[in-house]
Amino acid sequence: MDTQLPSQPTPILEIAWTRFAQLDAISSKRTKTHLRMRRLIATLGVLATLFAILSQGIPLESGLLGVVVRGLLILLPVLASGFAAYASAFYSNGDWLVSRAGAEEILKEIYAYRTILQNSSNRRAWLEKRLVEIQRSVYRGMNGELTMDAYKGQLPPHYNPENPASDWGFHDITGDEYFRFRLEQQLNWHSDRVVKRQNERKRLQALILISGGVGVFLAAILPLWVALSASFTAAFIGWQELRNLDAVVRNYSKVRMELGILYDHWKSLDESEKTETEFFTMVKSTENILWSQNVEYIKAMQEALKESDLDEEAGLINRVIKEARESDERLKQSMEDAVVDFTRERLGESEETLTETFVTALNSLAEEASSDLVQAELAAMQKSIMEHFGGLKSTLAEIAEEFAGVEIGSNTPPAVLNSLLTRYPKTQDPKG
């Protein structure tokens, strides 16, 4: 049977639930903020790569659009680096994991107080001591900076009066109540969560494969855009490593199995078999399983934080942009080389064609020169020249013989000079 609810909460339980609520609230808030920060950094990285590619095709002289693209290209990496530096400074130590561990440990002790220790006269002092130890442990885990807002919500924080399976939190509970409030609730939560994490893991794996395949396709047709595909792949892989889904799915699966075994055992008992020993055994086993799961989860998340380097993630943005520009330069250079090679090849072909044409023309001339008609014309020309120069030679010889005794000088009579000049052969060349 269910126990009668007391009219007033027990002070020590009220304190314990308040401390749990504080740690639970700060852990949830910091976890959500950290994940939003990481999503933002990854998104800025992809956008920076996109605008780096667009800037190669949109010159600065194109007007307002070119100025906007260049401005975003400068602004986005700066913002990504700034957010990465902020996250490294305020979220790299995983303090929300410490507060989560503290909250879960307090919750474990609250249920021990309300079940196993319900007949102990020293349970108030025991719970008070455990609260002191847990708070000091959390303080040390946060490096002496235990900054938390005062909790002003309802207690317990997740209590719903409309839900019969919701725990009021301030009364001692029976075996059936613990089974319903704690064991069954945690079994349902882990069963639902392991399915969600498995689906998330499948989606990320599919996105990684798709972005990689798109990158291979783009490499063949649009090499410059491969950088954008690579940035998507890097973002998905980084998110997968941060979430550490493989370890989480295994952890939740084990908890679901172990709690399922306890669930089946308690459900199989008759009312007469649900003794105090069975009740306390169920409580100890359930709390040990949940606490072990919590420890393993925190270890897995801490390892994921260590492996996930925000500085490296921010540096990746700049490297991707640099590689995109280098790829564009290589593309331009390859295009220039292709033009030069094409021109050189065509010039070489033109030279060969001209040489062949010239040789053909020379051969044609040589063939024409060796023909009978050309040879006859050349012989006639030679004969005419020889006859012309032969007559000229005989005329000059006659003049020389006729005027052999005449001395040509200033005293030579004009009549003799005129007679000499009239004897020289005449040409057809114009005078002057």
Beta strands, then each sheet from edge to edge (+ up, - down):
end
